[in-house]
Amino acid sequence: MSSAIEVSGLRKAYGDKTVLDGIDFDVRAGTIFSLLGPNGAGKTTTVNVLTTLMKADGGTARVAGHDIATEARAVRATIGVTGQFAAVDELLTGHENLQLMVDLKRRGDGKRVVADLLERFDLVESARRPVSTYSGGMRRKLDLAMTLVGDPRIIFLDEPTTGLDPRSRRTMWSIIRELVADGVTIFLTTQYLEEADQLADRIAVLDQGRLVAQGTPDELKRRLPGTHVRLRFTTAAQLDAGARLFTDATRDDEALALRVPSDAGTASLRALLDRLDEYSLSAEELSVHTPDLDDVFLALTGHTAEAAK
């Protein structure tokens, strides 16, 4: 696949405060790239630089093959941007907001575009109502629909689901997946680790202006120790027998459970079950536990994502 976004040595400072300290990353076309980081890490600054809303102090970046410094107009023609807050006019209806964008983009097929977007985002019934009556989820959907009027091939979503309830957030996830299925590239910033885990093909973790890790969600999780198999028994005698079998396990007497270190692969699981069977020992419950993105975030930044919000 070709690169939709290429960033090398990008730097940005405000006075003596360095916000971006020479970051490098590459976003493949037709994928979802998620930039994670606590507040103040530089996520929004990165978006502002790549969308030509702000000039970098150093480094280079190309978006859709265009240099952000020398070909800003060409960059803007190929991208769409949805910020942290819905950029909709509350005095207008949903239909009027979309029509306004169509007029600004000078789309000759505007009537069809508006109808298609209202249908796609399930806004047909509310299209003639003022946006002031819309829920937060409806406003976010309308905001993204307005972004699509220009038919962008790269979309920057800066914390698009902030403040949404779980149902509205999952609706947005479905829409994002549909866009990528159509070949659109998504650059996503978020503080919701579950969101990045569910959506992103690749993740970069930004902390104090530096990229401290990059990889797929699974690659980042595998960097941390702590994967284990949890065996829960029905009696204390079974727990004692299990502890004698697995001497490297950690026991929880109250829960009658053992945590056995494992790589969670099928071979190691098979060996564990065979050993239990060999000694005629059975567990009431078996579950595999691996580090999640919150563990990764904590290990890389020194605090949990929840504390960083």
N, C-alpha and C positions, 0 to 999 in steps of 0.2 A: 504494500500500500504506500501511496505517496504521503508526504507530510502536509498537514493543513496549517500547522503552526510550528515554527522553528525559533527557538530562543537561545541566545548565547551571551553569557556575561552581562545580563541585564542589571543595570544599577539605577537607583533613584534615592535621593536624599532630600530632606527638608532641613536646611541649615546644617547643623552638626549631627542631625539624627539620620542615620542610614536606614532606609526602609527596605530597599532591595539591594542585596550585597553580592552582585554577580551571579545571578541564577541562570541555570541552563536546563532546558527540557525540550522535548519534541512531542507533538501531538499528531498521531496518525489520522488520516482522513477517514470519516465514517465511523468514528469511535467516540466514546465518552471519556474525557480526561477530567479528573477531579482534583482540585487544589484544596488541601486541608490546612488548617492552622488556627491558632487562637486569635482572639481579637487583637489587632495591632500587628499581626504577623506580616502583613503586606499583601493580602489576597486581593482586596479591592484596588489597591495601587497597581498590581499586576494587570488586572482587567482594564483599568483606565489607560495604562500605557499601551497595551496591545490593541485597544479599540481606538487609539489616536486621540483620546480625550486629554492625555497628559504626555509630555515629552520625557523620555528617559534621559538620564545623565550620562549613560555609557552603555556599551554592549550593542547588540543587534537583535532584531526580530523580524521575521517574515510571516505574514498572515495571508494564506491563499496564494503564496508565491510573491507577494508584494512587500517591499520594505516599508515598515511603519513610519520611518523618518522621511523618506523621499517620495513615497507613493501613497500618502495618507488617503487621498480621494479614492484611489482604487481599492484600498483596504475597506473603507466605509461602504463601498458599493457591494461588497461580498459578504458582509457580516450583519448580524442582528444582535441587539443587546437588551437583556431584561435585567433590571437592577433589583436591589433589595426591596424597593417599594414600588407598587404598581403605578406606572406612569399613565394613568387614565384620567380623563376629564369627567368628574363626578356629575357635572351639570348636563352632560350629554347622555344619550342612550348608548347601549352597547353597539347598536347598528351605526349610530352617528360617529362614535369613536373610530370604528373600522373604516367608515366611509372617508373620514378625515385623513386617515393614513393612506388610503387609496388615492385620494386627490393629491396628497403631498408627493407620493411616488409616481403620479401620473400614469396609473395603470389603465390601459384602454379596456381591459376586461374586468373593471372594478365591480360591477354588479354581481358577476359570477364569483369573484374572489371573496366578496363579503358573505355571500350566501354559503359558499363552501366552508369558510372559516367558522361561521356561526354553527353550522351543522357539525363540523369536526370537533368543536369544543363544547358541544351540548349547550349552546346559548340561544337557540332559536326561540324558545318560549319567553325568555327574558330580554330579547333583543330590543324591544321598544320601551323598555323601562329605563329610567335614569340610573346611572351607575351608582349613585348615592344609595340606592336600595339593594345593591349587590352584597353578598357575603364576601369575606376575604378570599375564599377559594375561587369564587366567580371572577373577582377582580384580577387575580393572578392569571387565570385562564384567558381573560380578555386581553391582558397585557401581553401575554405570549402570542396570542392570535394576532395582535397588532404588529408584533415583531415579524411575523411570518408574511405580512403583506408584501414585503420586498423580496420574498423568496430567497432568503439568505442560505448559503451553503455552510456557514460557520455561525453558531449561535453561542454567545457568552451569557451564561445564567449565573448571576451573582447572588447567591443565597436565595433562590427562587421560592423556597417553601417556608421561609422564616415566618413564624406566627400562624401557620395553617394547622388545622386539626388533622389528626392521623388520616382520616378518610380523604380529605382534600389533598393531602400530601401524596397519597398513593395514586390519586387520579392524575396528579402532575407527573408522577413517575411513569405512568402508562403513556402519557402524551410524549414524554421525552424519549421513551423507547421506540415509539412509532416514528418519531422524527429521524432517529438514527437508522431505523429500518429502511427509511427512504433515502439514506445516503448523507444525511446532515451530520456535521461534526459538532459535538457539544463540549464546550469548556465550562465546567461547573465548579463554582466555589460553594462550600457548605460547611456548617459546623455540626451537621447531623451525620454521625459516623455510619449509622445504618443506611442512610441515603447513599453515601459513597460506596458502601459495601454492596448495596443492591444494584447500583447503576453503572459504576465506573469500570471501564476496561483497564485503566491505569490510574494510579493515585500518586500525587507528590505531596509531601508534608513540608510546609513552610513554617519556620520558626525564627523569629527575630531577623527576618530578611534573608534567611538562608534556607535552601532546600536540604533537609536533613535525611530524606529518604525518598526513593521512587520505586515503583513496581506495581504489579497487579495486587489486588486485595489479598489473595492467597499468599503471594510471595512475601508481602510485608508481615503477615501473620506468622509465617514459617520462620521468620528471623528471630522470633522470641521463643525461649524455652517455656515449658509449662503444659505442653500437650500431654494428656493422661487419659486413662480409662478408669472410670469410676464403677466399682463393684459394690452393690448393696446386698447384704445378707439378711437372713431372717433371725438368726440367733447369734449370741456372743461366741458360742463354740465354733460356729462356721467362720466368724470373723477372725478368731484366733488361728484357725487352720489356714485361712487365706493369707494371713500375715506371715505365717511360717513358710508358705510357698513363695511369696513375693516379698523378699526381705528389703527391697528398695522402695516399697510402697509406704505411703503415709496413711495412717488409720484415723478414723473418726468414730470413737466408741459410741457416742450418743446416737449417731445415725446408722451404726453398724455398717460402715462403708470403708472401703479402701480406695486410695488414689494410686494407681499403678502407672509410673512413667511409661510413655509409649510414643511412637511416631505416628500412630493412628493409621498405619498402612494395613492392608489386608493380611500380609504375611505375619506381622506381629500380633494382630488380633487372633488369627488362626492359632498361633503358637500359644497365646494366653488361654484360649478356650480348650485347646488340647491338654494343657497342663491341668486345668481344673478338672477335666474329664478323667485324666489319668489318676487323680487322687479322689475320684468320686465326689467332688465338691461342686456344688451349683450355687450360682448367685441369683437372688430374686430379681435383680435389675442390673443391666449393663448399659453404660452410656459413655460416649467419647466426647471429651472436652478439649477444645483448642483455644488459644488466645484469640480474642476478637480485636477489632480495630481500636477500641477504647484502650486495650492493653498496649497496643502499638503506639497510640498517641501519647499515653502516659510515659512509656519508655523513651520516646523520642523528644518530648517537650518538657517532661518533668511534672505535668499535671494532666488531669483528665479533661476530656472535651467539655463535660458539663461545667467544670470549674472555670473553663476558659471562655464561656459564653458571656 
